[in-house]
Amino acid sequence: MSEPFVEPAESSVPASWVRGGTSKCWIFQASDVDALPVGRDEFLLRAFGSPDLRQIDGIGGATSTTSKSIIVEAADPGQAVRYSFAQVSVDHPRVEWMSNCGNCATALALYAVQHGLVRLDDVATEFALVNHTTGLVLGARVPTPGGVAPSHGTQFVRGVPFPGVPVDLAFSEDTWSTFGELLPTGRAVDVLNVNGADYPATLIDAGAPVAVVSAESVGLTGADDVDAVAACMPFFAELRRSAARAMGLPDSDQSVPKVGVIGPGDASADVNVRMISMSAPHPAIGLTSAVAVAAAATLPGSLVHDAAPAAPEYRIGTLSGPIAVQISQSGTKRTVSFRRNSRRIVDALVYIPPVSAPADHMASAEPHRVPTTVA
């Protein structure tokens, strides 16, 4: 007599959902994820519900800013928290690990003090966040009055309607270049060929690899609304691929380089910027992209410097309004720092079923169509 069929059990993993700045990030512990019967990529795709533009059967938020994860690799109390950052594609069965996210690092900083990963000081707790994959080292500072982790705060940031716990992050030139050089080509301006036409661009690797073009050269102003930017997405997709090849990066990776469109400033901003990330207009600007813009502003001859040279407080105009970054320099080393905010949303168990592949009928449901806007 044959053995009765026993359906494999679903798996569960403890997780926290934390908003950092204008992103939301699911945070897991490496020991929990690596104990699963599937690899990290398969776990994240199934947990987030990708590929599916709605991510209806998972925890993803169906936008590039809400389909992100951090896996905590290790923590030395009072010293450093090592982590891996994952950008989970919404519309492709792909998880990309070779980028940084300052907003998710902001979320991790609050998570670290709330979950006892670092030793808390009486006024504010300072520690390092180390991206295990890219090598980026961030300085983080979270208020912990009386040696107690905060549960809420009153700090507001652009692009978020509600307050959170203030978190200070500092990016240093020592580690902010993911692929080795601040100017990967050695030039402040390169020329990219897109569809047979040439476009000047500043290719910079600070916080994240970014290709910056002037708004005027692509028929925009830099202060454009989301619809105007979205209408140019096919062009920006080709520009990103051209920039990737010039920077020595794979041209198939949606997460890097980012694309930034720079325009003249106004009364509220030194420069106006419209960012494209994961094949969609960014609703504000990622912190790593803001680092790249700020670093480029310090380099004479770059498109950003030509638009507005760096200042100790540098204001970047975005779709959600201006954000301020602090730029400092000691010798030849630059530092870019921010004040963001964060809030814990959920502590939970995330379940994945034993069957990970999408149903056959989804194969024709346009799973790869690229969304043109993000919320």
TORTI-878445 format. One record per residue: z, y, x of N, C-alpha, C in turn. Coordinates in steps of 0.001 Angstrom, whole numbers, padded with zeros to 6 digits, always signed. Example, Ala and Ser with C-alpha at 12.3 -4.5 7.8 and 13.67 -1.06 7.14 Angstrom:
! TORTI-878445
+007800-005690+013190+007800-004500+012300+007800-003300+013200+007080-002250+012850+007140-001060+013670+007870+000030+012900
This chain:
! TORTI-878445
+000000-001186+000861+000000+000000+000000+000000+001239+000900-000875+002172+000589-000960+003384+001408+000257+004278+001175+000567+005050+002209+001688+005982+002109+001334+007105+001147+002286+007572+000334+002000+008686-000576+001705+009956+000210+000802+010767-000352+000460+012030+000299+001624+013006+000188+001975+013603+001302+003027+014611+001333+002403+015925+001773+002423+016887+000903+001829+018187+001224+002644+018886+002306+001982+019420+003338+002721+020140+004382+003517+021297+003799+004658+021566+004392+005523+022635+003886+005034+024001+004356+005329+025015+003562+005054+026380+004007+006050+026756+005097+005697+027759+005874+006555+028243+006953+007057+029636+006617+008227+029978+007121+008772+031315+006892+009286+031901+008198+009179+033221+008288+009597+033939+009493+010368+035190+009085+011557+035442+009664+012262+036704+009392+011440+037890+009900+011477+038976+009151+010676+040150+009514+011326+041404+008974+010975+042522+009586+011370+043838+009081+010115+044682+008937+010066+045439+007851+008954+046368+007607+009498+047764+007828+008966+048454+008813+009499+049748+009226+008354+050749+009302+008557+051913+008698+007585+052993+008858+007935+053770+010115+006929+054017+010920+007075+054892+012071+006000+055950+012003+006387+057216+011884+005383+058272+011735+004493+057993+010551+003182+057984+010776+002214+057794+009689+001685+056364+009628+002384+055423+010230+002006+054013+010147+003171+053191+009615+002839+052009+009095+003857+051027+008742+003624+049772+009566+004710+049157+010021+004607+048079+010995+005548+046937+010618+005023+045718+010577+005859+044528+010408+006330+044072+011789+007631+043904+011942+008219+043561+013233+008822+042165+013162+008436+041331+014124+008905+039957+014214+009526+039710+015593+010327+038661+015689+010853+038208+016970+009950+037103+017512+009650+037174+018814+008755+036187+019428+009276+034768+019248+010587+034568+019342+011147+033219+019231+010861+032614+017858+010828+033451+016816+010534+032960+015465+009045+032653+015302+008194+033564+015776+006753+033386+015613+006255+032206+016443+006739+032085+017669+006238+031033+018554+006747+029652+018179+007725+029568+017274+008195+028273+016784+007333+027727+015647+006375+028515+015163+005513+028093+014059+004498+027055+014529+003941+026273+013601+002935+025276+013982+001550+025868+014221+001406+027189+014117+000132+027857+014370+000337+028930+015435-000757+029368+016041-000691+030416+017042-000448+031784+016428-000209+032763+017279+000115+034112+016801-001013+034726+015976-002253+034600+016448-003361+035200+015707-003476+034603+014312-003432+033270+014227-003578+032625+012923-002424+033002+012005-001213+033067+012561-000068+033470+011745-000260+034871+011181-000641+035817+012031-000754+037197+011568-001876+037358+010555-003007+036709+010787-004106+036818+009830-003697+036283+008463-003020+035130+008459-002630+034556+007172-001504+035360+006531-000553+035823+007342+000555+036604+006790+000069+037913+006194-000892+038572+006864-001394+039859+006385-002439+039708+005282-003002+038505+005138-004020+038302+004115-005402+038728+004552-005721+038598+005834-007035+038989+006357-007885+037745+006635-009217+037862+006478-009973+039062+006110-010115+039206+004600-009774+040357+004106-009914+040708+002692-009633+042194+002584-010555+042946+002019-010396+044393+001949-009139+044811+001196-008639+043952+000299-007414+044277-000427-006179+043682+000242-006368+042720+001129-005261+041942+001705-004307+041505+000575-004904+041042-000511-004160+040807-001738-003187+039642-001613-003463+038692-000708-002591+037530-000580-001756+037607+000696-001348+038819+001049-000563+038957+002260+000215+040258+002280+000820+040544+003411+001714+041686+003547+000995+042930+004072-000303+042828+004358-001036+043980+004849-001215+045035+003784-001388+046272+004218-001532+047383+003298-002959+047804+003059-003947+047017+003569-005373+047235+003312-005924+048498+003948-005256+049042+004952-005784+050148+005747-005430+049899+007205-006121+050594+008094-005843+050399+009515-004437+050854+009897-003879+051837+009171-002550+052354+009515-001417+051527+008923-001750+050557+008051-000713+049725+007435-000976+048240+007664-001836+047930+008627-002109+046534+008982-001794+046347+010463-000527+046546+010787-000077+046538+012177+001184+045696+012305+001377+045151+013503+002557+044321+013743+003059+044509+015164+004344+044312+015323+004965+044229+016644+005718+042913+016734+005562+042240+017853+006347+041049+018153+007258+041383+019326+008564+041309+019098+009547+041634+020135+009661+040451+021080+009292+040669+022343+009292+039590+023324+010676+039355+023922+011366+040426+024264+012676+040310+024901+013353+041670+024880+014667+041660+025068+015428+042914+025131+016576+042746+026096+016756+043739+026952+017905+043806+027841+018830+044882+027290+020017+044515+026802+020881+045503+026133+021057+046776+026967+020729+047893+026360+020896+049182+027011+019833+049522+028012+018825+048654+028190+017836+048921+029231+016417+049041+028688+015850+047916+028232+014446+047945+027832+014183+046913+026750+013204+047228+025915+012730+046307+024884+011264+046028+025177+010938+044770+025404+009562+044360+025669+008940+043859+024368+007690+044236+024137+007053+043898+022873+005554+043747+023064+004913+043131+022078+003452+043093+021992+003039+043753+020687+002008+044589+020754+001506+045267+019564+000215+044610+019115+000114+044351+017808-001081+043724+017248-001679+044606+016162-002966+044910+016303-003722+045556+015232-004459+044454+014486-004074+044230+013226-004658+043153+012429-005824+043729+011631-007024+043249+011913-008194+043756+011202-008076+043434+009720-008493+044383+008892-008473+044175+007444-009652+043320+007015-010838+043618+007535-012070+043029+007026-012706+041999+007943-012087+041704+009075-012586+040684+009986-011437+039724+010338-011731+038475+010639-010678+037538+011055-010317+037747+012525-009742+038906+012819-009523+039301+014214-008194+040027+014357-007477+039672+015421-006257+040385+015799-006485+040951+017194-006268+042254+017355-006535+042910+018631-005224+043337+019268-005042+042921+020517-003777+043111+021229-003855+044158+022331-005041+044585+022719-005196+045421+023909-005177+046906+023612-004324+047336+022685-004176+048762+022428-002693+049089+022291-002410+050359+022253-001043+050841+022055-000960+051587+020730+000224+051666+020157+000425+052447+018934+001761+053164+019034+001709+054490+019149+002934+055264+019247+003743+055254+017972+003051+055232+016812+003790+055199+015557+004569+053896+015404+003952+052764+015772+004680+051502+015702+005780+051439+016761+005571+052084+017899+006646+052173+018884+007820+052975+018331+007513+054009+017530+008567+054769+016854+009356+053855+015924+008643+053020+015166+009309+052059+014283+010165+051094+015086+009644+050607+016218+010398+049676+017050+011662+050318+017611+011597+051612+017957+012785+052284+018491+013924+052256+017476+013617+052562+016206+014661+052501+015180+015124+051070+014969+014193+050135+014917+014534+048711+014757+015481+048262+015867+015210+048707+017103+016012+048267+018246+017468+048688+018113+017713+049914+017656+019111+050354+017529+019764+049739+016297+018986+049496+015231+019562+048920+014019+019821+047424+014141+019124+046748+015059+019281+045305+015214+020009+044919+016500+020645+045881+017145+021483+045571+018294+020736+045117+019527+019479+045536+019688+018722+045135+020867+019089+045953+022095+019718+047113+021889+020129+047973+022996+021576+048400+022777+022237+048749+023864+023618+049237+023775+023602+050676+023294+024393+050974+022257+024374+052295+021648+025343+053237+022342+024879+054457+022616+025737+055490+023183+026317+056351+022062+027265+057222+022426+028029+057944+021408+027242+059054+020710+026290+059657+021388+025528+060774+020802+024098+060350+020494+023387+059900+021510+022006+059435+021353+021770+058302+022336+020961+057352+021944+020678+056192+022779+019268+056305+023334+019181+056239+024665+017895+056321+025342+017578+054980+025998+016342+054556+025854+015954+053267+026436+014440+053239+026584+013950+052183+027230+012509+052040+027468+011923+051025+026505+010687+051296+026090+009888+050354+025318+008694+049968+026189+008522+048673+026431+007498+048200+027357+006507+047315+026609+005252+047767+026517+004215+046956+025893+003858+045820+026848+004215+044603+026446+004041+043409+027277+002579+043177+027628+001655+043603+026759+000234+043330+026949-000447+044390+027787-000195+045666+027488-000922+046753+028157-000168+047357+029336+001139+047119+029417+001930+047695+030500+002449+049091+030229+002145+049680+029065+002639+051016+028740+004166+051009+028665+004798+051976+029317+006255+052133+029259+006550+053474+028592+007281+053444+027502+007642+054642+026758+009131+054908+026899+009477+056177+026981+010877+056564+026875+011198+056875+025425+012244+056245+024889+012628+056442+023489+014040+057003+023420+014255+057864+022434+015580+058440+022210+015836+058498+020712+016945+057870+020277+017312+057809+018866+018751+058302+018729+019042+059201+017795+020427+059653+017613+021303+058503+017112+022443+058325+017768+023407+057288+017358+024813+057899+017404+025085+058890+016568+026383+059576+016627+027537+058599+016404+028528+058693+017301+029670+057791+017211+029339+056364+017587+028197+056146+018240+027810+054803+018620+027379+053945+017440+026911+054596+016361+026510+053886+015147+025016+054092+014906+024298+053008+014584+022873+053108+014296+022657+053854+012987+021763+054836+012944+021518+055587+011703+020758+054733+010682+021071+054925+009421+020347+054230+008357+019344+055139+007665+019482+056448+007841+018553+057395+007224+018605+058692+008017+017651+059585+007746+017610+060852+008463+016928+061918+007652+016878+063126+008213+016313+064281+007504+015101+064867+008211+014572+064156+009225+013430+064655+009986+012126+064435+009213+011330+065499+009054+010015+065385+008433+008931+065403+009509+007790+064747+009224+006605+064841+010078+005391+065006+009180+004335+065578+009737+003102+065765+008992+002530+064422+008568+002019+064374+007352+001383+063168+006860+002297+062212+006142+003607+062539+006073+004581+061675+005396+005392+062547+004442+005462+062209+003153+006137+063099+002196+007661+063022+002235+008222+061997+002890+009667+061805+002866+010232+061815+004289+011512+062136+004437+012094+062234+005778+012482+060874+006343+012884+060890+007605+013350+059675+008266+014224+060028+009449+014620+059005+010179+015449+059187+011377+014586+059798+012479+015029+060874+013136+014236+061431+014236+014183+060474+015419+013002+060326+015986+012789+059495+017166+011940+060285+018148+012431+060436+019377+011667+061102+020428+011005+060047+021308+009708+060234+021578+008957+059333+022449+008316+060136+023565+008318+059573+024776+007677+060218+025925+006713+059242+026589+005465+059713+026776+004432+058950+027472+004273+059545+028867+004333+058721+029890+004203+059186+031265+002894+058718+031870+002321+059566+032730+001066+059220+033390+001195+057971+034246+002409+057595+034639+002601+056403+035470+002035+055146+034811+002126+055061+033471+001727+053819+032797+000804+054032+031604+000386+055250+031304-000295+055465+030032-001765+055037+030036-002360+054751+031175-003757+054324+031211-003834+052807+031069-004327+052353+029923-004358+050921+029622-005235+050160+030604-006350+050742+031017-007312+050019+031839-007442+050580+033256-006489+051424+033672-006404+051745+035086-006586+053185+035509-007525+053917+034922-007826+055263+035385-007795+056256+034228-007266+057462+034495-007241+058509+033477-008656+058850+033040-009562+058989+034007-010982+059210+033725-011734+057959+034198-012021+057025+033327-012616+055751+033755-013921+055899+034522-014707+056934+034223-015966+057128+034938-015818+058082+036120-014649+058714+036242-014446+059698+037295-014978+061071+036969-015483+061257+035767-016070+062547+035375-015363+063107+034149-015264+064437+034089-014639+065084+032932-015551+065074+031716-016856+064992+031944-017831+064916+030857-018904+063903+031235-019205+063005+030311-020305+062061+030452-021310+062333+029336-022455+061693+029424-023471+061801+028386-023681+060415+027792-023464+060298+026473-023652+059038+025770-024956+059093+024989-025706+058014+025056-026942+057930+024283-026672+057152+023007-026953+057763+021868-026754+057132+020564-028032+057314+019754-028631+056216+019407-029850+056248+018598-030929+057141+019214-031014+057106+020545-032066+057839+021241-031751+059279+021567-030575+059784+021158-030187+061170+021454-028968+061171+022371-028823+062233+023156-027723+062348+024116-026615+063241+023568-025367+062831+023822-024194+063577+023352-023182+063679+024486-022793+064912+024881-021726+065049+025875-020412+064484+025315-019635+063814+026160-018367+063228+025730-017394+063211+026893-016120+063405+026574-015048+063194+027541-014443+061831+027257-014495+060949+028248-013972+059588+028129-012654+059525+028887-011571+059309+028171-010250+059412+028779-009388+058229+028356-008561+057773+029267-007666+056641+029003-006233+057103+029257-005611+057613+028205-004216+058061+028279-003582+057749+026930-002614+056861+026913-002067+056392+025650-002958+055335+025058-004225+055647+024936-005264+054706+024514-006599+055228+025031-007569+054360+025238-008901+054843+025585-009503+055601+024395-010009+056801+024668-010558+057664+023616-011844+058304+024124-012827+058370+023248-014053+059118+023526-014045+060367+022660-014095+061532+023298-014037+062812+022601-015413+063466+022640-015887+063883+021464-017137+064638+021381-016859+065958+020682-017681+066955+020959-017508+068237+020274-018052+068134+018860-017361+068768+017931-017786+068724+016532-019176+069314+016367-019437+070400+017057-020725+071078+016901-021882+070164+017275-021679+069323+018301-022776+068478+018770-023143+067385+017781-022225+067055+016854-022502+065995+015878-022606+066544+014456-022745+067862+014316-022966+068466+013015-021719+068626+012171-020538+068669+012809-019283+068878+012098-018605+070130+012638-017419+070436+012121-016676+071623+012571-015381+071280+013293-014862+070070+013103-013545+069703+013624-012455+069885+012594-012722+070694+011572-011761+070897+010486-012291+070283+009188-013126+069249+009319-013819+068654+008183-012875+067831+007316-013265+067652+006027-012473+066799+005153-012851+065336+005389-012087+064428+004771-012265+063002+005045-013643+062519+004616-014192+063079+003541-015502+062633+003075-016589+062972+004082-016506+064139+004693-017507+064527+005683-017460+063610+006894-016238+063235+007311-016100+062326+008453-016592+060933+008069-016192+060461+006884-016586+059123+006444-018103+058992+006349-018777+060057+005968-020233+060011+005835-020923+059764+007173-020223+060036+008271-020798+059862+009608-020395+058540+010261-019766+057641+009522-019233+056435+010133-020285+055572+010829-021477+055375+010284-022462+054574+011036-022763+055168+012413-022860+056498+012480-023087+057151+013774-021896+056935+014704-020676+057124+014182-019492+056975+015023-019319+055540+015516-019737+054570+014717-019665+053175+015162-020552+052958+016387-021753+053540+016367-022649+053421+017520-022125+054219+018705-021549+055390+018441-020974+056198+019516-019835+055442+020190-018988+054783+019395-017875+054025+019959-018385+052911+020867-019421+052211+020431-019962+051134+021252-020553+051670+022560-021245+052794+022480-021796+053401+023688-020686+053832+024640-019621+054419+024084-018483+054845+024913-017796+053643+025546-017649+052560+024794-017013+051363+025338-017771+050851+026557-019080+050799+026446-019878+050311+027583-019729+051232+028787-019719+052548+028550-019563+053496+029659-018196+053377+030319-017170+052986+029536-015808+052868+030067-015522+051479+030624-016498+050591+030525-016293+049240+031028-015466+048375+030103-015504+048673+028803-014739+047931+027807-015677+047108+026938-015173+046052+026294-016011+045304+025359-016443+046192+024200-017718+046169+023844-018170+047056+022772-017957+046452+021384-017359+045243+021318-017116+044593+020036-015684+044770+019543-014831+045406+020328-013420+045576+019976-013252+046856+019173-012900+046733+017890-012803+047912+017024-011669+048845+017420-010639+048321+018101-009436+049125+018311-009561+050103+019466-010447+049831+020436-010655+050743+021560-012134+050764+021917-012634+051931+022361-011921+053202+022360-011894+053819+020963-010907+054678+020743-010922+055528+019555-011988+056608+019766-012390+057244+018681-013334+058358+018762-012672+059595+018177-012747+060697+018919-012192+061963+018455-013258+063043+018406-013230+063846+017348-014153+064971+017183-013341+066252+017328-013687+067066+018313-012916+068257+018669-013634+069511+018210-012879+070384+017528-013426+071668+017107-012478+072807+017444-012916+074033+017246-012086+075193+017578-010791+075195+016783-009761+075812+017363-008485+075946+016683-008502+077054+015646-007344+077252+015046-007178+078313+014053-005753+078835+014156-005263+079504+013127-003933+080110+013191-002830+079073+013354-003059+077837+012911-001996+076830+012940-002172+075805+014035-003301+075791+014741-003557+074748+015727-004366+075291+016891-004100+074758+018086-004886+075139+019261-006283+074525+019198-006361+073277+018755-007649+072610+018526-007556+071852+017207-008688+071634+016580-008755+070757+015416-009408+069448+015827-008861+068350+015332-009307+067019+015735-009465+066148+014497-010533+065392+014462-010698+064351+013450-010906+063040+014191-010021+062070+013912-010036+060807+014642-010639+059692+013802-011307+058775+014494-011824+057560+013874-011131+056389+014549-010543+055518+013740-009809+054371+014265-010103+053163+013402-010396+052025+014026-010699+050783+013307-011776+051023+012246-012832+051741+012658-014022+051967+011822-013735+052765+010558-012736+053647+010596-012423+054484+009435-011801+055790+009913-011937+056870+009135-011255+058113+009488-009742+057909+009472-009068+058399+010491-007602+058325+010516-007052+059433+009622-006013+059139+008802-005498+060164+007892-004773+061297+008599-004388+061090+009843-003754+062157+010636-004284+062013+012063-003442+061535+012976-003860+061175+014333-002828+060201+014865-003280+059123+015477-002353+058213+016125-001703+058896+017318-000453+058544+017593+000225+059181+018727-000507+058927+020034-001035+057720+020211-001738+057444+021458-002995+058297+021571-003672+058523+020450-004840+059414+020473-004422+060846+020781-003276+061269+020236-002780+062616+020539-002441+062749+022013-001920+061684+022629-001660+061695+024075-002973+061911+024826-004022+061195+024424-005308+061332+025098-005854+062748+024961-005750+063328+023761-006216+064701+023557-005423+065667+024431-004091+065498+024442-003241+066388+025241-003537+066241+026729-003713+064996+027187-004020+064788+028608-005361+065408+028966-006350+065267+028082-007657+065867+028348-007575+067384+028405-006647+067959+027645-006486+069417+027652-006004+069930+029005-005442+069055+029844-004970+069465+031167-006072+069378+032227-007247+068860+031865-008300+068590+032846-009420+069612+032725-009506+070575+033654-010607+071548+033605-011958+070843+033573-012824+071354+032718-014155+070767+032584-014270+069777+031444-013135+069268+030936-013209+068354+029795-013534+069140+028532-014056+068449+027516-014393+069126+026264-013160+069692+025581-012026+069007+025724-010795+069501+025096-010297+070739+025828-010286+070697+027149-009852+071857+027931-010746+073059+027640-012047+072835+027515-012952+073936+027206-012656+074537+025837-012230+073693+024885-011897+074196+023553-010564+074916+023538-009571+074386+024260-008235+074995+024325-007458+074338+025456-007225+075046+026568-006462+074471+027680-005045+074113+027247-004429+073214+027993-003086+072742+027682-002071+073869+027724-001042+073745+026897+000106+074648+026881+001361+073782+026757+002550+074329+027136+003767+073509+027032+003971+072905+025648+003687+073676+024590+003626+073108+023245+002194+073236+022775+001592+072115+022505+000172+072062+022179+000032+071582+020746-000665+072366+019916-000771+072071+018485-002149+071487+018174-002134+070303+017578-003359+069587+017262-003523+069546+015745-004596+070135+015232-004855+070120+013802-005471+068804+013369-004958+068216+012278-005446+066931+011779-005698+067024+010271-006188+065948+009690-006399+065908+008247-005110+066129+007466-003969+065794+008072-002674+065955+007402-001946+067220+007822-002610+068072+008613-001964+069279+009100-001690+069189+010595-001210+070270+011194-001018+070291+012641+000214+069508+013083+000106+068862+014251+001276+068270+014897+001435+068936+016257+002669+069009+016717+002961+069635+018011+003347+068570+019019+002780+068655+020215+003162+067780+021322+003631+068658+022470+004509+068099+023282+005000+068814+024462+004323+068232+025696+003775+069107+026524+003089+068690+027744+003843+069266+028931+004247+068399+029842+004922+068854+031056+004286+068180+032260+004526+068765+033439+003933+068216+034652+004922+068374+035795+005107+067276+036541+005939+067289+037741+005079+066795+038890+004732+067713+039811+003779+067362+040846+002425+067103+040209+001893+065907+040452+000607+065559+039859+000752+064704+038609+001986+064395+038213+002216+063490+037091+002478+064273+035807+001764+063902+034758+001898+064553+033465+002745+063685+032535+003427+064353+031601+004170+063664+030547+003855+064341+029225+003618+063533+028207+003390+064038+026850+004456+063440+025952+005161+064292+025219+006258+063804+024379+006141+064350+022964+006782+063627+022029+006713+063937+020606+008075+063749+019978+008265+064376+018846+009336+063999+017931+008677+063460+016670+008980+062203+016335+008478+061562+015130+009667+061170+014253+009415+060440+013210+010528+059919+012413+010224+058508+011963+011268+057796+011543+011118+056403+011175+012099+056057+010072+011729+055039+009283+012640+054572+008233+012444+053077+008002+013557+052364+007976+013529+050947+007616+013214+050822+006128+012263+049948+005786+011866+049761+004398+012340+048415+003854+012113+047333+004603+012408+045990+004103+012878+045105+005248+013897+044290+004999+014201+043115+005809+013924+041916+004923+013142+040931+005423+012650+039897+004526+012310+038626+005285+011927+037582+004521+011265+036401+005048+009803+036472+004653+008908+036281+005619+007476+036245+005351+007036+034785+005347+006385+034365+004267+005948+032979+004105+004449+032863+004326+004056+031778+004989+002636+031429+005071+002472+029988+004619+001408+029708+003860+001167+028335+003409+000584+027495+004536+000546+026177+004375+000002+025330+005444-001501+025446+005601-002222+025873+004554-003676+026029+004635-003987+027480+004964-004656+027697+006097-004868+029061+006565-006263+029592+006278-007261+028704+006089-008640+029174+005931-008855+029759+004539-009618+030871+004417-009949+031401+003090-010738+030383+002288-010615+030432+000976-011366+029535+000106-012862+029750+000286-013647+028676+000026-015091+028764+000233-015726+029882-000579-015211+030122-001797-015852+031127-002638-015682+032535-002100-014759+032718-001117-014588+034050-000520-015670+034348+000505-016416+033302+000910-017410+033521+001967-018474+034517+001551-018725+034622+000255-019751+035549-000226-019164+036788-000879-017869+037027-000659-017198+038138-001336-017137+039391-000473-018136+039571+000404-018233+040740+001275-016947+040987+002062-016402+039960+002771-015160+040177+003495-015314+041094+004689-016555+041356+005129-016746+042141+006347-017192+043579+006085-017256+043992+004821-017639+045371+004556-016550+046320+005073-016959+047356+005788-016009+048250+006435-015533+049319+005451-014225+049472+005247-013744+050538+004368-014043+051901+004974-014346+052874+004139-014719+054197+004657-013573+055197+004623-012485+054885+003921-011348+055783+003927-010072+054986+004049-009030+055634+004518-007727+055003+004593-006722+055903+003914-005719+055303+003302-004742+056084+002571-003617+056541+003468
